[in-house]
Structures are given as C-alpha cells and as structure tokens.
C-alpha cells in the first residue's frame, strides 16, 4: 500500500473572473487542457483558446470544476487551485511537497471530494475533507499524520501511518464511524469492506468483511480476500481461491490456484464484465459467474476484460481474446505494460517491441493512431484501483508523452492539443 506524502494545505482567496460564461461540458462546450510551450490553459474542440495558457498543469473539468497547478518560488511547493469555466481561481490553495504527477492527479475531484491537511487559525495542521465547491470538513478524531487513502461510497478509509498502523472509517462530515482498530481494511465496495485482525492460534492475519456500521458480516477466517465486485468476492483458504456472496456463502469453490502471481491483481481475483481470471496448473484463463471455464487456461498472463476484450500473453507476445475464448487480435504486441493493455473508448494503447513507442489500435486490431508515444497516462489515479487504466477518457482524449518528453492531449484521430 502506497502512503501519500504528507501535505499541508492553506486556503486562499479567489481571483480574476472571465467574462464569457460557458455551459456544462458537452460536445460543443467541452474544454480540453491545452498546452502552449510550457504553460497550460483550455481550448474548445476546434483548438481555440478559451482560458489562457497560464498554468503549469491542468486537468479536465468534472462536475463544473477543474484543478490547475502553478509553480511557486519554493522548490516542490505548488499553488493548486480549482477553477470554473467562467473564473480563473474560484478556489485556491497551496499544497506542499507534491511527489509527482500522480500526487497532483489525486486532486482531480473524481468523486467530488478529496482529503488533505489544512492549517487552522492557530496554525495546527488538521486532516480535512475538501469538496470541489471549496467547502472544508475537518476530521477532529483523526490521529496526527493519519492519511485518508481512499474515499468510496461516502466513507473515507483512515490509515494511522505514524501510530498504531491500523485502519478505520470516517463519513464525509468528518465523524469517525468505524474506529481505527483493524490491522487492514479495504475501501467499501458494494456496501462491504474487507478487514483483517491478528489471529493468535494461527499466528497470522485473518480476513473477513464488515458493513458500514463496522458490524462483522463475514467472519475473519480467510488467509486472503478480494473486494466485492458484481456481487461476489474472492477468498482464499490454503492453496485455493473461491468466491463468496455477501452472506458469506461459497458460490464458486476452488476455482483458482494460489500463487504469488495472483498478487498482480490488486487485492485478489475479481469479476469484470462477468468474467474472472483464474490460474490453473500455472496457466491463466477465465471463468463465468457459474464457475464454467469459458476461456481455457492456456495463457502465461492476462489482463481484465474491458469493452468485451481482455489482453492475454503467449510467451513474450500479447494479443486479445473475447469473452468466450476466441482470439480476436493475434499475439503480436510487446510485453511492456502487459496486462494493462485495455480497451477504453474503443481504442487500446499497445507497442510492437519492448523498447518501441506506443500507438493505438481499434477492436479489430487495426492501428488507428501511429506508434509515436513513450507514455500514456492513466485516465485517473486511485491507490486501490484494480488495474491501471491508460488510454482515452470518457471525453475521448488521452494524455500522452512524445520522445521529446512533451506531454499533451490527443483526440481519437490523433490530433494534438498543444503548441511546442
């Protein structure tokens, strides 16, 4: 589990107002982060600048707000603000010690709220929720240096990283609803959270599931667990994985072998688009929700299903298989970001050689955007996401980096939204 760098955030005043009022994002009014030289602003889909390029980074608008970043005269100290389409800085705050691009992207307000340390009137740093409209909800019961490592289903997962190294949950008003006393907890998914406690007889951590009141729903008897997805969660006893429903009843027993390689799936096995990857005799395939093997265990590695296709590897080459095991795109791509090959908005980023550049193919395997990029950014960042999702966001844009180390957005035709 990656613990984010300690952040100190100070709310500051709003600034200049733009005169042109824009409607909510649609095809005609979509604003795309646009780079001129080293500065970012926003352009419409015709590449006409709407908000001048004045920021050091800029994210897409979500729910009427976007996050932007400016450098300050202090190294690694950034001014980060939330803007509306008709305002420059509607909300602004200084953030210390941003580690990298992903730290900045956590301020994306994907769910309308994030959590950071704010200084109160006495100068004391207090862990708080900050909402996209600027409202702040302190968390007074949070231990010093605690972190909110995930916000799911209106509950924040608190990790006491400097004290007892345990987990609990707070609601969005800042009230502690599940005490910080579990050795492990996963974000809530479909109303349940996995948790772990020390089992003295076996001298190991055992895992179960709790509801939003902290009540045990499935007893902590398992050696490993996953999260609930599509009504089921993976659990392991001994060397076999099974799936249980929300009452703890085993629905699919002993469907997958246990191996260190299963850890490539964050928090165990899971269903996606009605399929779950399983490992048998050292090879990967997929089962359906009845437990039937619908994609034979033939592959050396696999990704998750997305838009009806899953990446699969034979030897050193990757291709894509369909929901019933048919090979849709032949095995021809390099083993670089492997199982993260995933179709998003109709396209997938792939590369032909290990050291080669990335391009984009369609669902038939046709190259539609040439091999021209060294990196493709995740469309969002979450510590607890099951898998990296590198590709085109719901608006139809991908953030890419070229061999000259220049970042910019492209559309699905490969049009570049930047001027070097």
Secondary structure in CASP SS format (residue, H / E / C, confidence):
PFRMAT SS
TARGET T0000
AUTHOR 0000-0000-0000
METHOD secondary structure of the structure
MODEL  1
X C 1.00
X C 1.00
X C 1.00
X C 1.00
X C 1.00
X C 1.00
X C 1.00
X C 1.00
X E 1.00
X E 1.00
X E 1.00
X E 1.00
X C 1.00
X C 1.00
X C 1.00
X C 1.00
X E 1.00
X C 1.00
X C 1.00
X C 1.00
X C 1.00
X C 1.00
X C 1.00
X C 1.00
X C 1.00
X C 1.00
X C 1.00
X C 1.00
X C 1.00
X C 1.00
X C 1.00
X E 1.00
X E 1.00
X E 1.00
X E 1.00
X E 1.00
X C 1.00
X C 1.00
X E 1.00
X E 1.00
X E 1.00
X E 1.00
X E 1.00
X C 1.00
X C 1.00
X C 1.00
X C 1.00
X C 1.00
X E 1.00
X E 1.00
X E 1.00
X E 1.00
X E 1.00
X E 1.00
X E 1.00
X C 1.00
X E 1.00
X E 1.00
X C 1.00
X C 1.00
X C 1.00
X E 1.00
X C 1.00
X C 1.00
X E 1.00
X E 1.00
X E 1.00
X E 1.00
X E 1.00
X E 1.00
X E 1.00
X C 1.00
X C 1.00
X C 1.00
X C 1.00
X C 1.00
X E 1.00
X E 1.00
X E 1.00
X E 1.00
X E 1.00
X E 1.00
X E 1.00
X C 1.00
X C 1.00
X C 1.00
X E 1.00
X C 1.00
X C 1.00
X C 1.00
X E 1.00
X E 1.00
X E 1.00
X E 1.00
X E 1.00
X E 1.00
X C 1.00
X C 1.00
X C 1.00
X C 1.00
X H 1.00
X H 1.00
X H 1.00
X H 1.00
X H 1.00
X H 1.00
X H 1.00
X H 1.00
X C 1.00
X C 1.00
X C 1.00
X C 1.00
X E 1.00
X E 1.00
X E 1.00
X E 1.00
X E 1.00
X E 1.00
X E 1.00
X C 1.00
X C 1.00
X C 1.00
X C 1.00
X C 1.00
X E 1.00
X E 1.00
X E 1.00
X E 1.00
X E 1.00
X E 1.00
X E 1.00
X C 1.00
X C 1.00
X C 1.00
X C 1.00
X E 1.00
X E 1.00
X E 1.00
X C 1.00
X C 1.00
X C 1.00
X C 1.00
X C 1.00
X C 1.00
X C 1.00
X C 1.00
X E 1.00
X E 1.00
X E 1.00
X E 1.00
X E 1.00
X E 1.00
X C 1.00
X C 1.00
X E 1.00
X E 1.00
X E 1.00
X E 1.00
X E 1.00
X C 1.00
X C 1.00
X C 1.00
X C 1.00
X C 1.00
X C 1.00
X C 1.00
X E 1.00
X E 1.00
X E 1.00
X E 1.00
X E 1.00
X C 1.00
X C 1.00
X C 1.00
X C 1.00
X E 1.00
X E 1.00
X E 1.00
X E 1.00
X E 1.00
X E 1.00
X E 1.00
X C 1.00
X E 1.00
X E 1.00
X C 1.00
X C 1.00
X C 1.00
X E 1.00
X C 1.00
X C 1.00
X E 1.00
X E 1.00
X E 1.00
X E 1.00
X E 1.00
X E 1.00
X E 1.00
X E 1.00
X C 1.00
X C 1.00
X C 1.00
X C 1.00
X E 1.00
X E 1.00
X E 1.00
X E 1.00
X E 1.00
X E 1.00
X E 1.00
X C 1.00
X C 1.00
X C 1.00
X C 1.00
X C 1.00
X E 1.00
X E 1.00
X E 1.00
X E 1.00
X E 1.00
X E 1.00
X E 1.00
X C 1.00
X E 1.00
X E 1.00
X C 1.00
X C 1.00
X C 1.00
X E 1.00
X C 1.00
X C 1.00
X E 1.00
X E 1.00
X E 1.00
X E 1.00
X E 1.00
X E 1.00
X C 1.00
X C 1.00
X E 1.00
X E 1.00
X E 1.00
X E 1.00
X E 1.00
X C 1.00
X C 1.00
X C 1.00
X C 1.00
X C 1.00
X E 1.00
X E 1.00
X E 1.00
X E 1.00
X E 1.00
X E 1.00
X E 1.00
X E 1.00
X C 1.00
X C 1.00
X H 1.00
X H 1.00
X H 1.00
X H 1.00
X H 1.00
X C 1.00
X C 1.00
X C 1.00
X C 1.00
X C 1.00
X C 1.00
X E 1.00
X E 1.00
X C 1.00
X C 1.00
X E 1.00
X E 1.00
X E 1.00
X E 1.00
X E 1.00
X E 1.00
X C 1.00
X C 1.00
X E 1.00
X E 1.00
X E 1.00
X E 1.00
X E 1.00
X C 1.00
X C 1.00
X C 1.00
X C 1.00
X C 1.00
X E 1.00
X E 1.00
X E 1.00
X E 1.00
X E 1.00
X E 1.00
X E 1.00
X C 1.00
X E 1.00
X E 1.00
X C 1.00
X C 1.00
X C 1.00
X E 1.00
X C 1.00
X C 1.00
X E 1.00
X E 1.00
X E 1.00
X E 1.00
X E 1.00
X E 1.00
X C 1.00
X C 1.00
X E 1.00
X E 1.00
X E 1.00
X E 1.00
X E 1.00
X E 1.00
X C 1.00
X C 1.00
X C 1.00
X C 1.00
X E 1.00
X E 1.00
X E 1.00
X E 1.00
X E 1.00
X E 1.00
X E 1.00
X C 1.00
X C 1.00
X C 1.00
X C 1.00
X H 1.00
X H 1.00
X H 1.00
X C 1.00
X C 1.00
X C 1.00
X E 1.00
X C 1.00
X C 1.00
X E 1.00
X E 1.00
X E 1.00
X E 1.00
X E 1.00
X C 1.00
X C 1.00
X C 1.00
X C 1.00
X C 1.00
X C 1.00
X E 1.00
X E 1.00
X E 1.00
X E 1.00
X C 1.00
X C 1.00
X C 1.00
X C 1.00
X C 1.00
X E 1.00
X E 1.00
X E 1.00
X E 1.00
X E 1.00
X E 1.00
X E 1.00
X E 1.00
X E 1.00
X E 1.00
X C 1.00
X E 1.00
X C 1.00
X C 1.00
X C 1.00
X C 1.00
X C 1.00
X C 1.00
X C 1.00
X C 1.00
X C 1.00
X C 1.00
X C 1.00
X E 1.00
X C 1.00
X C 1.00
X C 1.00
X C 1.00
X C 1.00
X C 1.00
X E 1.00
X E 1.00
X E 1.00
X E 1.00
X E 1.00
X E 1.00
X C 1.00
X C 1.00
X C 1.00
X C 1.00
X E 1.00
X E 1.00
X E 1.00
X E 1.00
X E 1.00
X C 1.00
X C 1.00
X C 1.00
X C 1.00
X E 1.00
X E 1.00
X E 1.00
X E 1.00
X C 1.00
END
